[in-house]
Amino acid sequence: MSAPAPTRPPIPARVPLATRPLGVIGSLRVARRNLLELIPEIATRAPMVSGWTGARWHMVMEPGALRRILKDRVGDYPKSLVTKLILGPAVGKGLFVAEGAEWLWQRRAAAPAFAPRNVEALAPVMTAAAEAASARLAAAPGRAADLHQEMVAATFEVISDVTFSGDEGLDRRAIHRAIDAYIAQTAKLSVLDIFGLPGWVPRPARLISGPVVRNLKHHADAAIAARRRAGPRPVPDLLDLLSAAQDPETGRRMTPGELRDNLLTFIVAGHETTALTLAWALYLCATDPAVQARARTEAQAALGTRAACTADLPALPLARCIVEESLRLYPPAGMLSRTAQKPDRILGREIRPGDTVMLPIYALHRHHALWSDPDRFDPNRFADPARIDRFAFLPFGAGPRICIGAGFAMQEAIIILATLLARHRFAPIAGREPRPEMILTLRPAGGIWLQVHPA
């Protein structure tokens, strides 16, 4: 009698995409609940979808067309008004929202801070955060833990240490609270956004975020002023590197306001997105014990009893693949938005100036023409990166405006993930399935609750 065939792991949590036209009011209702539910299910099969909700819009999922938008004609497709309205109050004219010449000189100035040698020099902070996270999980073996909150704590330790190392007087907890409050208060879509009204028309829900933004900027300004009084650290941190940064072509350096805006950009993006990647990765490993066991064997062979460091990264290929598959299934930036500045044709369709061009990364990463069995967790997809179209996998964007911190984020995620998988075993909890929900980033509504046991 033959043995029964092994059962396949369940399909991980996914967003229920729209199966019928939503209209303007329906779009607003859905967007306030979960931005990704605006994406039509057909977007996981079609190369492009267009519509109108007070303004013309197009969703693009075809890699060649995405290359045109993000690389070949990037200047004709700046970030959308909605993106700037949501993030501008906190990050001003920092790298994330700046355009044209303002963006270019800041990118040139900041690039050396994220050069591989500087990213590697910051790795001990990541190793220490992995050690601390592991110790917190080990303190109560067999308990249920919200791995989203655990990873937020770990990655905020990293970003605060690499940004403000040694500044003991800085209220890091207050900065963390201010960031969370800002995201909660400002990131929801307004009906005025849906109708495409100009930026000078006030969005009432965002007006109330003024005190939170002022508080956030106050803390960053205080940190910059304190560092100027104390002088740079013996091993430069991100604040030192950006303070000394200058455009190699013009010699221009950042003003205190520009420095603050970019620091806040890196603090907000640098811990939120990596924490989400790690939390979803641990959830995915919990849903597939066989993959988790393979990753644990790999990590234990490479690390023994110590936490991971940069020297271990070549010995952790499966951990890297798990991180990349987590970024595919749950990209922190699940939707990018651009505004066309010039007439164009994409896949034979007319693009007019002022049209919103959406890049639904969540749908792209689950597109049936690009990925086999796209809703299933399978880190082996990334074993041979050469097989993946560069513009089919865009967790960090692409082209000139690719995320400047991508190398930093990948290094941090692999170090923390491998350390935790080597020491702990994660299992799902019945009735506590996470619900993917995008407001500003793709978060797990209600957290990611897993049972944690010693490995």
C-alpha positions in Angstrom: 0.0 0.0 0.0 1.5 3.3 -1.1 2.0 6.1 1.4 -0.4 9.0 1.1 0.9 12.0 -0.9 2.1 14.8 1.3 -0.3 17.6 1.7 0.6 21.0 0.3 0.8 23.9 2.7 -2.2 26.3 2.7 -2.2 29.3 0.4 -1.0 32.2 2.6 -3.3 35.2 3.4 -4.1 37.3 0.5 -6.1 40.5 -0.2 -9.6 40.0 -1.7 -9.3 42.0 -5.0 -12.2 43.8 -6.6 -14.4 41.6 -8.9 -16.7 44.3 -10.1 -16.5 48.1 -10.9 -16.5 50.1 -7.6 -17.5 53.6 -8.8 -16.4 56.8 -7.1 -18.2 56.3 -3.7 -17.4 52.6 -3.6 -13.8 53.3 -4.4 -13.6 55.8 -1.5 -15.2 53.3 0.9 -12.8 50.5 -0.1 -9.7 52.8 -0.1 -10.4 53.9 3.5 -10.6 50.2 4.5 -7.8 48.8 2.4 -6.1 50.6 -0.5 -5.2 47.3 -2.2 -8.9 46.3 -2.5 -9.1 49.0 -5.2 -7.1 46.7 -7.5 -9.3 44.6 -9.8 -8.8 40.9 -9.8 -8.2 41.1 -13.6 -5.0 43.1 -12.9 -3.4 39.8 -11.9 -4.0 38.6 -15.5 -4.2 41.6 -17.8 -1.2 43.8 -18.8 -3.0 47.1 -18.2 -6.4 48.2 -16.7 -7.8 51.8 -17.1 -10.7 53.6 -15.6 -12.2 56.8 -14.3 -13.1 57.9 -10.8 -13.3 61.6 -11.1 -9.9 61.5 -12.9 -8.5 59.1 -15.5 -6.3 56.4 -14.2 -4.3 53.4 -15.5 -2.9 50.4 -13.7 0.2 48.9 -15.5 1.5 45.4 -14.8 3.5 44.6 -18.0 7.3 44.6 -17.3 8.3 46.4 -20.6 5.8 49.2 -19.9 7.0 49.4 -16.3 10.6 49.9 -17.6 9.3 52.8 -19.7 7.7 54.5 -16.7 10.4 53.9 -14.1 13.5 54.1 -16.3 13.2 55.2 -19.9 10.9 58.1 -19.3 11.1 58.5 -15.6 11.1 62.3 -15.8 7.7 62.3 -17.5 6.2 60.3 -14.6 6.9 62.0 -11.3 5.4 60.8 -8.1 1.7 61.5 -7.8 0.0 64.4 -6.0 -1.5 61.9 -3.5 1.9 60.5 -2.6 3.2 64.1 -2.0 0.2 65.1 0.0 0.5 62.1 2.3 4.2 62.1 2.9 5.2 65.7 2.2 4.2 67.2 5.5 6.6 64.9 7.4 9.5 64.4 5.0 9.3 67.8 3.3 11.4 67.8 0.1 13.6 64.9 1.0 14.7 62.2 -1.4 11.4 60.3 -1.4 9.2 63.1 -2.7 11.7 65.5 -4.4 11.7 65.7 -8.2 14.1 66.7 -11.0 17.2 68.6 -10.1 16.3 68.8 -6.4 16.1 65.0 -6.2 19.2 64.5 -8.3 21.6 66.5 -6.2 20.3 64.9 -3.0 20.7 61.4 -4.4 24.2 62.1 -5.5 25.1 63.6 -2.0 23.4 60.7 0.0 24.6 57.8 -2.2 28.0 57.4 -0.4 26.2 56.9 2.9 24.7 53.8 1.5 27.8 52.5 -0.3 28.4 48.8 0.5 31.4 49.6 2.8 29.2 51.9 5.0 26.3 49.4 5.0 28.7 46.7 6.1 30.1 48.9 8.8 26.6 49.3 10.3 26.0 45.5 10.4 27.1 45.0 14.1 24.0 47.1 15.1 21.9 44.6 13.1 23.5 41.6 14.8 22.9 43.2 18.2 19.3 43.8 17.4 18.9 40.2 16.2 20.4 39.0 19.5 18.1 41.2 21.5 15.0 40.1 19.6 15.9 36.5 20.0 16.4 37.0 23.8 12.9 38.6 24.1 11.4 35.6 22.3 13.3 33.1 24.4 12.2 34.7 27.7 8.8 33.0 27.5 9.1 29.7 25.6 5.9 28.4 24.1 4.1 31.7 24.3 2.0 33.4 21.6 3.8 36.5 20.3 2.8 39.3 17.9 5.8 39.0 15.5 4.9 42.2 13.8 5.4 44.2 17.0 8.5 42.2 17.8 10.0 43.0 14.5 9.0 46.7 14.7 10.9 46.8 18.0 14.0 45.1 16.4 14.2 47.3 13.3 13.6 50.5 15.2 16.5 49.6 17.4 18.6 49.3 14.3 17.5 52.5 12.6 17.7 54.6 15.8 21.2 53.2 16.5 22.6 53.6 13.0 21.1 57.1 12.9 21.6 58.5 16.4 24.3 56.2 17.9 25.3 57.1 21.4 22.8 60.0 21.8 21.4 58.8 25.1 19.5 62.0 25.7 17.3 61.4 22.6 13.8 60.2 23.4 13.7 57.4 20.8 10.4 56.1 22.2 8.7 59.4 21.6 10.0 59.5 18.0 8.6 56.0 17.5 5.2 57.0 18.9 5.2 60.1 16.7 5.9 58.1 13.5 3.1 55.6 14.3 0.6 58.5 15.0 1.6 60.2 11.7 1.0 57.1 9.6 -2.3 56.4 11.4 -3.6 59.9 10.9 -2.5 61.0 7.5 -2.1 57.9 5.2 -5.8 57.2 4.4 -7.1 58.3 1.0 -9.4 61.3 1.0 -12.5 61.7 -1.2 -10.7 64.8 -2.6 -7.9 62.5 -3.7 -10.3 60.2 -5.5 -11.9 63.1 -7.4 -8.4 64.4 -8.3 -8.8 67.8 -6.7 -5.6 69.9 -6.6 -3.3 69.9 -3.5 -4.3 73.4 -2.3 -7.8 72.1 -1.4 -7.5 71.2 2.3 -7.9 67.5 3.2 -9.6 67.8 6.7 -8.3 64.5 8.0 -4.7 65.5 7.3 -5.1 69.0 8.9 -5.3 67.3 12.4 -1.9 65.7 11.9 -0.2 69.1 12.2 0.8 68.7 15.9 2.1 65.2 15.2 4.3 66.4 12.3 5.6 69.3 14.4 6.5 66.9 17.2 8.3 64.6 14.8 10.3 67.4 13.3 11.1 68.8 16.8 12.8 65.6 17.8 14.8 65.3 14.6 15.9 69.0 14.9 17.0 68.4 18.5 19.1 65.4 17.4 20.8 67.3 14.7 21.5 70.3 17.0 22.9 68.0 19.7 25.2 66.2 17.3 26.5 69.5 16.0 27.4 70.5 19.6 29.0 67.1 20.4 30.8 66.5 17.0 30.8 63.3 14.9 31.2 59.8 16.3 34.4 57.8 16.0 32.6 55.4 13.7 30.3 57.6 11.6 26.6 56.9 11.9 23.9 57.9 9.3 23.5 61.4 10.9 27.3 62.0 10.6 27.4 60.6 7.0 24.5 62.8 5.8 25.8 65.9 7.7 29.1 65.5 5.8 27.4 64.6 2.5 27.9 66.9 -0.5 27.0 66.8 -4.2 30.2 65.6 -5.9 29.5 67.8 -8.9 28.5 71.1 -7.3 29.8 70.7 -3.7 26.3 71.6 -2.4 25.6 70.3 1.1 22.3 69.8 2.9 20.8 72.6 5.0 19.5 71.7 8.5 16.0 71.5 7.0 17.1 69.2 4.2 19.1 67.1 6.5 16.1 66.7 8.8 13.7 65.8 6.0 16.1 63.1 4.7 16.7 61.7 8.2 13.0 61.4 8.8 12.6 59.7 5.4 15.2 57.1 6.3 13.8 56.6 9.8 10.2 56.1 8.7 11.1 53.9 5.7 14.1 52.2 7.3 12.3 50.5 10.1 8.7 50.2 8.9 9.4 48.3 5.7 12.0 45.9 7.0 9.9 45.1 10.1 7.0 44.2 7.8 9.2 42.1 5.5 10.5 40.1 8.5 7.1 39.7 10.1 5.6 38.4 6.9 8.6 36.1 6.3 8.2 34.5 9.7 4.5 34.1 9.1 5.2 32.4 5.7 7.8 30.1 7.4 5.1 29.2 10.0 2.7 28.1 7.2 5.3 25.8 5.7 7.2 23.7 8.3 9.3 22.0 5.6 10.7 25.3 4.3 11.2 26.5 7.9 13.1 23.3 8.8 15.4 23.7 5.8 16.1 27.3 6.6 16.8 26.4 10.3 19.3 23.7 9.2 21.1 26.2 6.9 21.2 28.9 9.6 22.4 26.5 12.4 25.2 25.2 10.1 26.4 28.7 9.3 25.9 30.3 12.7 26.2 27.7 15.4 25.0 29.4 18.6 25.9 33.0 17.6 23.8 35.7 15.9 24.4 36.3 12.2 26.7 38.9 10.7 27.6 40.1 7.2 30.3 37.5 6.8 27.6 34.8 7.0 25.4 36.2 4.2 26.9 34.0 1.4 26.2 30.9 3.5 22.5 31.8 3.9 21.0 31.6 0.4 17.7 30.1 1.5 17.2 32.9 4.1 17.7 35.4 1.3 15.2 33.6 -0.9 12.6 33.6 1.9 13.1 37.4 2.3 12.7 37.9 -1.4 9.6 35.7 -1.5 8.1 37.6 1.4 8.8 40.9 -0.5 7.0 39.3 -3.5 3.9 38.2 -1.7 3.7 41.1 0.7 5.6 44.1 -0.8 5.6 46.9 1.8 5.0 49.4 -0.9 2.1 47.5 -2.5 1.0 50.4 -4.8 3.1 53.1 -6.4 1.5 56.1 -8.1 2.7 58.5 -10.8 1.2 61.5 -12.6 1.8 61.7 -16.4 3.3 65.0 -17.4 3.4 64.5 -21.2 1.3 62.7 -23.8 2.4 59.1 -24.2 1.2 55.7 -25.4 1.5 52.6 -23.2 0.6 49.2 -24.7 -1.3 51.1 -27.4 -3.4 53.1 -24.9 -3.4 56.9 -24.8 -1.9 58.5 -21.7 -2.8 62.2 -21.3 -1.0 64.8 -19.2 -2.5 64.7 -15.7 -3.5 61.0 -15.9 -2.7 58.9 -12.8 -0.6 55.9 -13.7 -0.7 53.3 -10.9 1.9 50.6 -10.5 0.1 48.0 -8.4 3.1 46.1 -7.1 0.9 43.7 -5.2 -0.9 42.6 -8.4 2.4 42.6 -10.4 4.0 40.2 -7.9 1.0 37.8 -8.2 0.5 38.1 -12.0 -0.3 34.8 -13.6 1.7 35.6 -16.8 4.8 36.3 -14.7 4.7 33.8 -11.8 3.8 30.1 -11.6 1.1 29.4 -9.0 1.6 33.1 -7.9 -0.4 33.0 -4.6 1.7 30.1 -3.2 4.8 30.6 -0.9 7.8 29.2 -2.8 11.2 30.7 -2.0 12.8 28.4 -4.6 11.6 31.0 -7.2 14.5 33.1 -6.3 17.2 30.4 -6.3 18.2 31.6 -9.8 17.7 35.4 -10.0 18.6 35.4 -13.7 15.2 33.7 -14.5 13.2 36.7 -13.1 12.4 39.7 -15.3 14.0 42.8 -13.6 10.7 44.7 -14.0 8.5 41.8 -12.7 9.8 42.1 -9.2 9.8 45.6 -7.8 9.8 45.7 -4.0 12.3 48.5 -4.1 11.2 50.1 -7.3 13.7 50.3 -10.2 15.5 52.7 -12.5 17.2 55.9 -11.2 14.8 56.2 -8.3 15.3 52.6 -6.9 15.3 52.7 -3.1 18.7 54.0 -1.9 18.5 51.7 1.2 17.7 48.4 -0.6 21.1 46.9 0.3 20.8 48.0 3.9 17.3 46.5 4.2 18.3 43.2 2.6 21.3 42.8 4.9 19.3 43.6 8.0 16.4 41.3 7.1 18.7 38.3 6.4 20.8 38.8 9.6 17.7 39.0 11.8 15.7 36.2 10.0 18.5 33.7 10.0 19.3 34.4 13.7 15.7 33.9 14.7 15.1 30.7 12.6 18.3 29.1 14.0 17.1 29.5 17.6 13.3 29.4 17.5 10.5 27.4 15.8 7.4 29.3 14.7 3.9 27.8 14.3 0.5 29.3 13.3 -2.3 29.9 15.8 -5.7 28.7 14.8 -8.1 31.6 14.3 -5.3 34.2 14.2 -4.7 34.4 10.5 -3.3 37.9 9.6 -5.2 40.1 7.2 -3.1 42.1 4.7 -4.1 45.7 4.8 -2.5 48.6 3.0 -2.8 52.1 4.3 0.7 53.6 3.7 2.4 50.2 3.8 1.2 46.6 3.6 0.6 45.8 7.2 -1.0 42.8 8.9 -4.3 44.0 10.5 -4.4 42.7 14.0 -0.8 41.7 14.0 1.0 38.4 13.1 0.4 36.1 16.0 2.6 32.9 16.1 3.5 30.3 18.7 7.2 30.5 19.5 9.1 27.4 20.7 12.8 26.7 21.2 14.4 25.3 18.0 
